[in-house]
C-alpha cells in the first residue's frame, strides 16, 4: 500500500501494464491498418504531420482528400493536440501506437487519483485504475482506427479536478475541513455534472419530435 501510494513505483507499474497491453501494437507499429475507418482517419493525421514536418506550416487545409477540405474544422482529426509531435517525429503509424501507450498510462494514473481521493485506499485505487483504462471501447478503438477516442482516458482527470473544486467550495461554505461526507458529495457532483453531457441513445429522436 505504501509503495503504490508513491508516484514513481505506481507509474512504473502502469508503464508495465500499458506495455503488455500495447505490445502487439508497438510490434506492428510501422504497418498500415487496413480497416476502412483507419484508412480515412489515419490519412488526416498523416497529412497534418507532413504539413508540419515537410512544409513547416500548420495543417489548416487537406488537399488530398475529396479534392481538398478544411483540416482544422474537421471533427474527426486529432492533430490539434500535443500528440501530433509523436506523429511528426516518429511517423504517423508509430506515433499512433505511442499515443495509445501514453494515454493508457495517463488514464490509469487519473483513475487512481480520483479513486484514491474518494476511497483513501492506495491498493484498491491502483488495481482498479487499469480496469477503467483497458475497458469498453478502449479495447477495440485502436483496431478500428479511432485513436481520438483515447482522449476519453483523460476523463478521470477532469472528474478529479472538478471534484477538488467542488470540495473546496463546499469547505468554504461549511467552514470546516473536507471530510468523507464532503468528499463524496463533491465526487457525486462531479459525476453528475459530466454525465449530464453524455450522449444517450434516442436523443436525436426526442429532439426531432
C-alpha positions as YAML, in Angstrom:
chain: A
units: angstrom
residues:
- id: 1
  name: UNK
  ca: [0.00, 0.00, 0.00]
- id: 2
  name: UNK
  ca: [2.77, 2.44, 0.88]
- id: 3
  name: UNK
  ca: [4.65, 1.54, -2.30]
- id: 4
  name: UNK
  ca: [1.65, 2.10, -4.59]
- id: 5
  name: UNK
  ca: [0.97, 5.42, -2.89]
- id: 6
  name: UNK
  ca: [4.29, 6.69, -4.27]
- id: 7
  name: UNK
  ca: [4.11, 8.16, -7.76]
- id: 8
  name: UNK
  ca: [7.33, 6.58, -9.05]
- id: 9
  name: UNK
  ca: [6.57, 2.90, -8.34]
- id: 10
  name: UNK
  ca: [2.94, 3.38, -9.30]
- id: 11
  name: UNK
  ca: [3.78, 4.90, -12.69]
- id: 12
  name: UNK
  ca: [6.33, 2.15, -13.28]
- id: 13
  name: UNK
  ca: [3.58, -0.40, -12.63]
- id: 14
  name: UNK
  ca: [1.26, 1.38, -15.06]
- id: 15
  name: UNK
  ca: [4.01, 1.53, -17.69]
- id: 16
  name: UNK
  ca: [4.39, -2.24, -17.45]
- id: 17
  name: UNK
  ca: [0.62, -2.74, -17.73]
- id: 18
  name: UNK
  ca: [0.43, -0.41, -20.73]
- id: 19
  name: UNK
  ca: [3.42, -2.10, -22.35]
- id: 20
  name: UNK
  ca: [1.78, -5.52, -22.01]
- id: 21
  name: UNK
  ca: [-1.49, -4.18, -23.40]
- id: 22
  name: UNK
  ca: [0.21, -2.35, -26.28]
- id: 23
  name: UNK
  ca: [2.89, -4.93, -27.07]
- id: 24
  name: UNK
  ca: [1.12, -6.18, -30.23]
- id: 25
  name: UNK
  ca: [0.51, -2.57, -31.26]
- id: 26
  name: UNK
  ca: [4.11, -1.50, -30.75]
- id: 27
  name: UNK
  ca: [5.40, -4.60, -32.51]
- id: 28
  name: UNK
  ca: [3.39, -3.80, -35.64]
- id: 29
  name: UNK
  ca: [3.54, -0.02, -35.31]
- id: 30
  name: UNK
  ca: [5.04, 0.56, -38.75]
- id: 31
  name: UNK
  ca: [2.33, -1.43, -40.55]
- id: 32
  name: UNK
  ca: [-0.75, 0.04, -42.18]
- id: 33
  name: UNK
  ca: [-4.14, -0.55, -40.60]
- id: 34
  name: UNK
  ca: [-6.41, -1.93, -43.32]
- id: 35
  name: UNK
  ca: [-9.70, -1.16, -41.57]
- id: 36
  name: UNK
  ca: [-11.77, 1.39, -43.53]
- id: 37
  name: UNK
  ca: [-12.05, 3.98, -40.74]
- id: 38
  name: UNK
  ca: [-8.35, 3.70, -40.00]
- id: 39
  name: UNK
  ca: [-7.56, 4.49, -43.63]
- id: 40
  name: UNK
  ca: [-9.54, 7.73, -43.58]
- id: 41
  name: UNK
  ca: [-8.66, 8.92, -40.09]
- id: 42
  name: UNK
  ca: [-5.03, 7.91, -40.48]
- id: 43
  name: UNK
  ca: [-4.74, 9.97, -43.65]
- id: 44
  name: UNK
  ca: [-5.90, 13.07, -41.76]
- id: 45
  name: UNK
  ca: [-3.10, 12.66, -39.22]
- id: 46
  name: UNK
  ca: [-0.55, 11.82, -41.92]
- id: 47
  name: UNK
  ca: [-1.31, 14.97, -43.91]
- id: 48
  name: UNK
  ca: [-1.08, 17.07, -40.75]
- id: 49
  name: UNK
  ca: [2.26, 15.55, -39.77]
- id: 50
  name: UNK
  ca: [3.67, 16.02, -43.28]
- id: 51
  name: UNK
  ca: [2.49, 19.63, -43.36]
- id: 52
  name: UNK
  ca: [4.45, 20.38, -40.20]
- id: 53
  name: UNK
  ca: [7.49, 18.21, -40.95]
- id: 54
  name: UNK
  ca: [7.97, 18.94, -44.67]
- id: 55
  name: UNK
  ca: [6.33, 22.33, -45.21]
- id: 56
  name: UNK
  ca: [6.74, 23.85, -41.72]
- id: 57
  name: UNK
  ca: [3.16, 25.08, -41.62]
- id: 58
  name: UNK
  ca: [0.06, 24.41, -39.55]
- id: 59
  name: UNK
  ca: [-2.26, 21.91, -41.31]
- id: 60
  name: UNK
  ca: [-5.27, 24.13, -41.96]
- id: 61
  name: UNK
  ca: [-6.10, 22.51, -45.32]
- id: 62
  name: UNK
  ca: [-6.10, 18.92, -46.53]
- id: 63
  name: UNK
  ca: [-5.55, 18.94, -50.31]
- id: 64
  name: UNK
  ca: [-5.52, 15.15, -50.71]
- id: 65
  name: UNK
  ca: [-8.99, 14.09, -49.56]
- id: 66
  name: UNK
  ca: [-12.22, 14.62, -51.54]
- id: 67
  name: UNK
  ca: [-10.50, 17.18, -53.74]
- id: 68
  name: UNK
  ca: [-9.48, 19.21, -50.72]
- id: 69
  name: UNK
  ca: [-11.24, 20.03, -47.46]
- id: 70
  name: UNK
  ca: [-10.76, 22.05, -44.32]
- id: 71
  name: UNK
  ca: [-8.48, 20.25, -41.90]
- id: 72
  name: UNK
  ca: [-8.84, 22.38, -38.79]
- id: 73
  name: UNK
  ca: [-12.65, 22.31, -38.89]
- id: 74
  name: UNK
  ca: [-12.86, 18.54, -39.31]
- id: 75
  name: UNK
  ca: [-14.05, 17.00, -36.01]
- id: 76
  name: UNK
  ca: [-12.50, 13.63, -36.92]
- id: 77
  name: UNK
  ca: [-8.95, 14.98, -36.92]
- id: 78
  name: UNK
  ca: [-6.73, 14.81, -33.85]
- id: 79
  name: UNK
  ca: [-3.73, 16.89, -34.85]
- id: 80
  name: UNK
  ca: [-4.77, 19.86, -32.70]
- id: 81
  name: UNK
  ca: [-3.27, 18.07, -29.69]
- id: 82
  name: UNK
  ca: [0.23, 17.63, -28.23]
- id: 83
  name: UNK
  ca: [0.31, 14.06, -29.58]
- id: 84
  name: UNK
  ca: [0.88, 15.48, -33.07]
- id: 85
  name: UNK
  ca: [4.53, 15.76, -32.05]
- id: 86
  name: UNK
  ca: [4.72, 11.96, -31.92]
- id: 87
  name: UNK
  ca: [3.43, 11.69, -35.49]
- id: 88
  name: UNK
  ca: [5.85, 14.35, -36.69]
- id: 89
  name: UNK
  ca: [8.89, 12.78, -35.01]
- id: 90
  name: UNK
  ca: [8.20, 9.07, -35.35]
- id: 91
  name: UNK
  ca: [5.80, 8.97, -38.30]
- id: 92
  name: UNK
  ca: [2.04, 8.56, -38.34]
- id: 93
  name: UNK
  ca: [1.92, 4.80, -37.82]
- id: 94
  name: UNK
  ca: [4.44, 4.66, -34.98]
- id: 95
  name: UNK
  ca: [3.06, 7.85, -33.46]
- id: 96
  name: UNK
  ca: [-0.36, 6.24, -33.34]
- id: 97
  name: UNK
  ca: [0.88, 3.36, -31.18]
- id: 98
  name: UNK
  ca: [2.89, 5.65, -28.91]
- id: 99
  name: UNK
  ca: [-0.15, 7.88, -28.46]
- id: 100
  name: UNK
  ca: [-2.22, 4.95, -27.26]
- id: 101
  name: UNK
  ca: [0.58, 3.81, -24.95]
- id: 102
  name: UNK
  ca: [0.94, 7.21, -23.27]
- id: 103
  name: UNK
  ca: [-2.80, 7.81, -22.98]
- id: 104
  name: UNK
  ca: [-3.28, 4.43, -21.32]
- id: 105
  name: UNK
  ca: [-0.76, 5.45, -18.66]
- id: 106
  name: UNK
  ca: [-2.46, 8.84, -18.26]
- id: 107
  name: UNK
  ca: [-5.85, 7.15, -17.95]
- id: 108
  name: UNK
  ca: [-4.65, 4.76, -15.26]
- id: 109
  name: UNK
  ca: [-2.96, 7.50, -13.24]
- id: 110
  name: UNK
  ca: [-6.03, 9.74, -13.49]
- id: 111
  name: UNK
  ca: [-8.34, 6.91, -12.44]
- id: 112
  name: UNK
  ca: [-6.04, 6.18, -9.50]
- id: 113
  name: UNK
  ca: [-6.02, 9.78, -8.28]
- id: 114
  name: UNK
  ca: [-9.78, 10.16, -8.50]
- id: 115
  name: UNK
  ca: [-10.41, 6.78, -6.84]
- id: 116
  name: UNK
  ca: [-7.82, 7.31, -4.13]
- id: 117
  name: UNK
  ca: [-9.19, 10.75, -3.34]
- id: 118
  name: UNK
  ca: [-12.56, 9.12, -2.68]
- id: 119
  name: UNK
  ca: [-11.56, 5.85, -1.00]
- id: 120
  name: UNK
  ca: [-8.14, 6.60, 0.55]
- id: 121
  name: UNK
  ca: [-7.15, 3.05, -0.42]
- id: 122
  name: UNK
  ca: [-3.95, 3.03, -2.45]
- id: 123
  name: UNK
  ca: [-4.15, -0.66, -3.26]
- id: 124
  name: UNK
  ca: [-7.80, -0.59, -4.31]
- id: 125
  name: UNK
  ca: [-7.38, 2.55, -6.42]
- id: 126
  name: UNK
  ca: [-4.17, 1.30, -8.04]
- id: 127
  name: UNK
  ca: [-5.68, -2.04, -9.01]
- id: 128
  name: UNK
  ca: [-8.98, -0.55, -10.17]
- id: 129
  name: UNK
  ca: [-7.33, 2.01, -12.46]
- id: 130
  name: UNK
  ca: [-6.31, -0.49, -15.20]
- id: 131
  name: UNK
  ca: [-9.89, -1.78, -15.30]
- id: 132
  name: UNK
  ca: [-11.02, 1.64, -16.46]
- id: 133
  name: UNK
  ca: [-8.15, 2.28, -18.87]
- id: 134
  name: UNK
  ca: [-8.45, -1.12, -20.59]
- id: 135
  name: UNK
  ca: [-12.23, -1.50, -20.71]
- id: 136
  name: UNK
  ca: [-15.02, -0.86, -23.16]
- id: 137
  name: UNK
  ca: [-14.24, 0.75, -26.49]
- id: 138
  name: UNK
  ca: [-10.64, 1.31, -25.46]
- id: 139
  name: UNK
  ca: [-10.05, -2.35, -26.31]
- id: 140
  name: UNK
  ca: [-11.22, -2.10, -29.92]
- id: 141
  name: UNK
  ca: [-10.61, 1.55, -30.80]
- id: 142
  name: UNK
  ca: [-7.04, 1.02, -31.97]
- id: 143
  name: UNK
  ca: [-8.02, -1.72, -34.42]
- id: 144
  name: UNK
  ca: [-10.84, 0.46, -35.74]
- id: 145
  name: UNK
  ca: [-8.51, 3.44, -36.13]
- id: 146
  name: UNK
  ca: [-10.42, 5.55, -33.62]
- id: 147
  name: UNK
  ca: [-7.34, 6.94, -31.91]
- id: 148
  name: UNK
  ca: [-9.15, 10.16, -31.00]
- id: 149
  name: UNK
  ca: [-11.43, 8.06, -28.76]
- id: 150
  name: UNK
  ca: [-8.49, 7.52, -26.41]
- id: 151
  name: UNK
  ca: [-8.89, 11.14, -25.37]
- id: 152
  name: UNK
  ca: [-11.56, 9.81, -23.01]
- id: 153
  name: UNK
  ca: [-8.71, 8.31, -20.99]
- id: 154
  name: UNK
  ca: [-8.36, 11.83, -19.60]
- id: 155
  name: UNK
  ca: [-11.91, 11.81, -18.21]
- id: 156
  name: UNK
  ca: [-10.80, 10.81, -14.66]
- id: 157
  name: UNK
  ca: [-8.50, 13.85, -14.60]
- id: 158
  name: UNK
  ca: [-11.48, 16.06, -15.38]
- id: 159
  name: UNK
  ca: [-13.54, 14.37, -12.67]
- id: 160
  name: UNK
  ca: [-10.67, 14.69, -10.20]
- id: 161
  name: UNK
  ca: [-10.16, 18.39, -10.88]
- id: 162
  name: UNK
  ca: [-13.88, 19.13, -10.78]
- id: 163
  name: UNK
  ca: [-14.31, 17.18, -7.53]
- id: 164
  name: UNK
  ca: [-11.43, 19.09, -5.92]
- id: 165
  name: UNK
  ca: [-13.02, 22.38, -6.94]
- id: 166
  name: UNK
  ca: [-16.42, 21.36, -5.59]
- id: 167
  name: UNK
  ca: [-14.86, 20.11, -2.35]
- id: 168
  name: UNK
  ca: [-13.01, 23.39, -1.88]
- id: 169
  name: UNK
  ca: [-16.25, 25.31, -2.44]
- id: 170
  name: UNK
  ca: [-18.17, 23.09, 0.00]
- id: 171
  name: UNK
  ca: [-15.40, 23.52, 2.54]
- id: 172
  name: UNK
  ca: [-15.60, 27.28, 2.12]
- id: 173
  name: UNK
  ca: [-19.36, 27.27, 2.59]
- id: 174
  name: UNK
  ca: [-19.30, 24.91, 5.57]
- id: 175
  name: UNK
  ca: [-16.25, 26.45, 7.17]
- id: 176
  name: UNK
  ca: [-14.85, 23.04, 8.03]
- id: 177
  name: UNK
  ca: [-12.10, 20.82, 6.59]
- id: 178
  name: UNK
  ca: [-13.06, 18.27, 3.96]
- id: 179
  name: UNK
  ca: [-14.30, 15.01, 5.49]
- id: 180
  name: UNK
  ca: [-15.62, 11.82, 3.91]
- id: 181
  name: UNK
  ca: [-19.15, 13.21, 3.52]
- id: 182
  name: UNK
  ca: [-17.99, 16.36, 1.77]
- id: 183
  name: UNK
  ca: [-15.63, 14.30, -0.37]
- id: 184
  name: UNK
  ca: [-18.44, 12.00, -1.52]
- id: 185
  name: UNK
  ca: [-20.73, 14.95, -2.20]
- id: 186
  name: UNK
  ca: [-18.06, 16.58, -4.35]
- id: 187
  name: UNK
  ca: [-17.38, 13.34, -6.22]
- id: 188
  name: UNK
  ca: [-21.10, 12.81, -6.81]
- id: 189
  name: UNK
  ca: [-21.40, 16.37, -8.07]
- id: 190
  name: UNK
  ca: [-18.51, 15.87, -10.48]
- id: 191
  name: UNK
  ca: [-20.02, 12.64, -11.82]
- id: 192
  name: UNK
  ca: [-23.45, 14.23, -12.17]
- id: 193
  name: UNK
  ca: [-22.03, 17.24, -13.99]
- id: 194
  name: UNK
  ca: [-20.17, 15.14, -16.55]
- id: 195
  name: UNK
  ca: [-22.89, 12.53, -17.03]
- id: 196
  name: UNK
  ca: [-25.35, 15.29, -17.84]
- id: 197
  name: UNK
  ca: [-23.43, 15.93, -21.06]
- id: 198
  name: UNK
  ca: [-23.02, 12.28, -22.05]
- id: 199
  name: UNK
  ca: [-24.89, 11.31, -25.21]
- id: 200
  name: UNK
  ca: [-27.80, 8.96, -24.71]
- id: 201
  name: UNK
  ca: [-29.41, 6.88, -27.49]
- id: 202
  name: UNK
  ca: [-32.66, 8.33, -28.70]
- id: 203
  name: UNK
  ca: [-31.79, 11.95, -28.01]
- id: 204
  name: UNK
  ca: [-31.99, 12.82, -31.70]
- id: 205
  name: UNK
  ca: [-35.46, 11.30, -31.91]
- id: 206
  name: UNK
  ca: [-36.61, 13.22, -28.86]
- id: 207
  name: UNK
  ca: [-35.31, 16.45, -30.29]
- id: 208
  name: UNK
  ca: [-36.94, 15.74, -33.63]
- id: 209
  name: UNK
  ca: [-40.31, 15.15, -32.05]
...
